[in-house]
């Protein structure tokens, strides 16, 4: 028990060290401001709309996510503190459940600690935690809890079985009403049952009693999920073309298997951002060559080492198939219904992949010094990437805060619309999630129907009548008049009159 506490405690401590640096940071990115504005000016006056309306008029229905945003707004209306504390706690709980799920699937103490630590620091889990408003890791913490309770229930009987299945149903319901893709956990239940049936390993209570209890308990969250969607969601999401699906499959798979975070490489050596890489043939060729060399070295290692081949044959391949199925199921909603890849969608895949990597590397490398060095190297790379990403988000939040704090309330006393533009000479923005914003882009990308810059100032001064818009640097000269205050904003968020 002591080793168990130290292993899990170490994983949680390292995760806390990285993400606690974000707790007092301001908002960053248009999603934060539009959602906080909706909580303040739409949901707060009439909280019932949280249950009766969809996510910004889309086919997405997320009442728990929206309700939690509203609660966080009530707790800290002028800062992101409550949102960031929610994200930090959600991620810590998710890390703990990755540890518990790894143990339940047969990982030993060291492997479970490795898996939990890797997930806690994993760059693909970062954006979902670092974005103040996102409810992704909140939803998936419940999904992982539901999965762990299901796996534990399989080995249980009597009252404990009922309590675990009931708890999994409640957690699954919370997850589904926070983020629809959490439905993947139900597919994983089916894969696990099939896996155990093929291996002739019945549940402790027997297949029939367990099956009846499972169906009765899980019918509730599914009925609530589909029933509320039928009531409040009229629009259906169109399917994405096969070409886009294939491209996004390649992007997600590459992101998971790459041992080094591309954003970390961008910070260290100036390599292309992941969003730029597809259009850079030379960089793609370089990564392809590096990948070929890495695969070749691994192949030579297995060819030369009969012990490594034996260890590979003894790996728990059924466990890996189960976890990889979870990756596929959790990505499926985005592959079929979303036309773009995003790291936001990789939080749950990163959790399952961390367990695969931890068990696979630990057992193939063996208990010697070479294995320990490899594990430490992987965790150092993940930790460096998480630290760097956190620093970028902190900088983004500081720039956004500087912008909204630099314009006095008197600017809007005449009721005029205030114009903002990037300061002359700002380099065009190459977007990549939260991590490359600067200047006005820390609040508003000015390429969508929403108006987060206006929302940000309305939140700042608690006035719904404030008008603000972004124009191009070139348009500022012709658009700005004596009655309309105009401001230039540089890359660091410094605001100056035109």
Residue pairs with C-beta under 8 A, 6 or more apart in sequence:
3 109
4 109
7 99
7 109
7 110
7 112
7 113
7 116
8 96
8 99
8 112
8 113
8 116
10 113
10 117
11 95
11 99
11 113
11 116
11 117
11 120
12 92
12 95
12 96
12 116
12 120
14 117
14 120
14 121
14 383
15 91
15 92
15 95
15 117
15 120
15 121
16 88
16 92
18 120
18 121
18 383
18 386
18 387
18 390
19 87
19 88
19 91
19 129
19 130
19 386
19 390
20 88
21 390
21 391
21 394
22 84
22 88
22 130
22 390
22 393
22 394
22 397
23 81
23 84
23 85
23 88
24 79
24 81
24 84
25 80
25 84
25 132
25 393
25 394
25 397
25 398
26 79
26 80
26 397
26 398
26 400
26 401
27 33
27 36
27 80
27 132
27 133
27 397
27 400
27 401
27 456
28 131
28 132
28 393
28 396
28 397
28 400
28 434
28 437
28 442
29 131
29 396
29 434
29 437
29 442
29 443
30 443
30 444
30 445
30 448
30 450
30 452
31 131
31 133
31 134
32 80
32 83
32 131
32 132
32 133
32 452
33 443
33 444
33 452
33 453
33 455
33 456
33 459
34 56
34 450
34 452
34 455
35 69
35 133
36 69
36 73
36 80
36 133
36 455
36 459
37 452
37 455
37 456
37 458
37 459
38 56
38 66
38 69
39 66
39 69
39 70
39 72
39 73
40 73
40 77
40 458
40 459
40 462
41 458
41 464
42 49
43 49
43 50
43 66
43 69
43 70
43 73
44 70
44 73
44 74
47 67
47 70
50 63
50 66
50 67
50 70
51 63
51 67
51 232
52 232
53 232
54 60
54 61
54 232
54 233
54 235
55 61
55 62
55 65
55 66
56 450
58 235
59 233
59 235
59 236
59 237
60 180
60 233
61 177
61 180
61 228
61 229
61 232
61 233
62 135
62 177
62 178
62 179
62 180
63 177
63 228
64 135
64 139
64 174
64 177
64 178
65 135
65 138
65 139
65 177
65 178
65 179
68 86
68 135
68 138
68 178
69 83
69 133
69 135
71 82
72 82
72 83
72 86
73 82
75 81
75 82
76 82
76 83
78 459
80 132
80 397
83 132
83 133
84 132
86 138
87 129
87 130
87 131
87 132
87 134
87 137
87 138
88 129
90 129
90 137
90 138
90 140
90 141
91 120
91 125
91 129
91 137
91 141
92 120
93 141
93 144
93 145
94 119
94 125
94 137
94 140
94 141
94 144
94 347
94 351
95 116
95 119
95 120
96 116
97 141
97 144
97 145
97 147
97 148
98 115
98 116
98 119
98 144
98 351
98 354
98 355
99 112
99 113
99 115
99 116
100 112
100 148
101 144
101 147
101 148
101 151
101 355
102 111
102 112
102 115
102 116
102 355
102 358
102 359
103 109
103 112
104 148
104 151
104 152
105 151
105 316
105 319
105 322
105 323
105 355
106 316
106 319
106 359
107 115
107 355
107 358
107 359
108 362
110 362
111 358
111 359
111 362
111 363
112 358
114 358
114 361
114 362
114 375
114 379
115 354
115 355
115 357
115 358
115 359
116 354
117 379
118 354
118 357
118 358
118 378
118 379
118 382
119 125
119 350
119 351
119 354
119 355
121 379
121 382
121 383
121 385
121 386
122 350
122 354
122 382
122 386
123 261
123 263
123 264
123 343
123 382
123 385
123 386
123 389
124 255
124 256
124 343
124 346
124 347
124 349
124 350
125 137
125 346
125 347
125 350
125 351
126 343
126 385
126 386
126 389
126 390
127 134
127 342
127 343
127 344
127 389
127 433
127 434
127 435
128 134
128 136
128 137
128 140
128 343
128 344
128 346
128 347
129 137
129 347
130 389
130 390
130 393
130 434
131 344
131 434
134 344
135 178
135 179
136 179
136 344
136 347
137 347
138 178
138 179
139 174
139 175
139 178
139 179
139 181
139 182
140 175
140 179
140 182
140 347
140 348
140 351
142 171
142 172
142 174
142 175
142 178
142 182
143 171
143 172
143 175
143 182
143 184
143 185
143 348
144 348
144 351
145 167
145 168
145 171
146 167
146 168
146 169
146 171
146 172
146 175
146 185
147 168
147 185
147 188
149 164
149 165
149 167
149 168
149 171
150 164
150 165
150 168
150 185
150 189
150 192
150 214
151 192
152 164
153 160
153 161
153 164
153 165
153 168
153 203
153 210
153 213
153 214
154 192
154 196
154 203
154 204
154 210
155 203
155 204
156 164
156 204
156 205
157 204
157 205
158 205
161 204
161 205
161 210
161 213
162 213
162 217
165 213
165 214
165 217
165 218
166 217
168 217
168 218
169 217
169 218
169 220
169 221
170 221
172 182
172 185
172 186
172 218
172 221
173 220
173 221
173 224
173 225
175 182
175 185
176 182
176 183
176 221
176 222
176 224
176 225
177 224
177 225
177 228
180 225
180 333
181 330
181 333
181 334
181 345
181 348
182 348
183 225
183 333
184 326
184 329
184 330
184 332
184 333
184 348
185 326
186 218
186 222
187 325
187 329
188 322
188 325
188 326
188 329
189 214
189 218
191 321
191 322
191 325
191 326
192 322
193 211
195 318
195 321
195 322
196 202
196 203
197 207
199 318
202 210
203 210
204 210
205 213
237 337
238 337
239 336
239 337
240 335
240 336
240 337
240 338
240 339
244 339
245 335
245 336
247 341
248 334
248 335
248 340
248 341
249 335
251 341
252 331
252 335
252 341
252 345
252 346
252 349
255 274
255 343
255 346
256 327
256 346
256 349
256 350
256 353
259 294
259 378
259 381
260 381
260 385
261 381
261 382
261 385
261 389
262 271
262 272
262 273
262 274
262 277
263 273
263 274
263 385
263 388
263 389
263 432
263 435
264 381
264 384
264 385
264 388
265 271
266 272
266 273
267 388
267 392
271 283
272 280
272 283
273 430
273 432
273 436
274 432
275 430
275 431
275 432
276 283
276 430
277 283
277 284
277 287
278 284
301 308
302 308
302 309
302 312
307 366
308 364
311 363
311 364
311 366
312 364
314 363
315 359
315 360
315 363
315 364
316 359
319 359
320 356
320 359
320 360
323 352
323 353
323 355
323 356
324 352
324 356
326 348
326 349
326 352
327 348
327 349
327 352
327 353
330 345
330 348
330 349
330 352
331 345
331 346
331 349
334 341
334 342
334 345
338 345
342 433
343 433
344 433
357 378
361 371
361 374
361 375
361 378
362 371
362 375
365 371
365 374
365 375
389 435
392 434
392 435
392 436
393 434
393 435
396 434
396 435
396 437
396 438
396 442
397 442
398 493
399 437
399 438
399 439
399 442
399 491
399 492
399 493
400 442
400 443
400 456
400 493
401 493
402 492
402 493
402 494
402 495
403 440
403 442
403 443
403 456
403 489
403 493
403 495
404 443
404 456
404 457
404 459
404 460
405 460
406 493
406 494
406 495
407 418
407 457
407 487
407 495
409 461
409 463
411 418
411 485
412 418
412 457
412 461
412 463
412 465
412 466
412 467
414 483
415 465
415 467
416 467
416 483
416 484
416 485
417 467
417 468
417 469
417 484
418 457
418 466
418 467
418 468
418 469
418 484
418 485
418 486
418 487
419 468
419 469
419 470
419 471
419 476
419 479
419 480
419 484
419 485
419 486
419 487
420 440
420 453
420 468
420 469
420 470
420 471
420 486
420 487
420 488
420 489
421 440
421 470
421 471
421 472
421 473
421 475
421 476
421 486
421 487
421 488
421 489
421 498
422 439
422 440
422 472
422 473
422 488
422 489
422 490
423 439
423 473
423 488
423 489
423 490
423 491
423 496
424 473
424 488
426 438
426 439
426 473
426 490
426 491
427 491
429 436
429 437
429 438
429 439
429 441
429 445
430 436
431 437
431 441
431 445
438 491
438 492
439 489
439 490
439 491
439 492
439 493
440 446
440 453
440 470
440 489
442 493
443 452
443 453
443 456
444 451
444 452
444 453
444 456
444 470
446 453
446 470
451 468
451 469
453 468
453 469
453 470
454 466
454 467
454 468
454 469
457 466
457 468
458 464
458 466
471 479
473 488
476 486
476 488
476 498
479 486
480 486
480 498
485 497
486 497
486 498
487 495
487 496
487 497
487 498
488 495
488 496
488 497
488 498
489 495
489 496
490 496
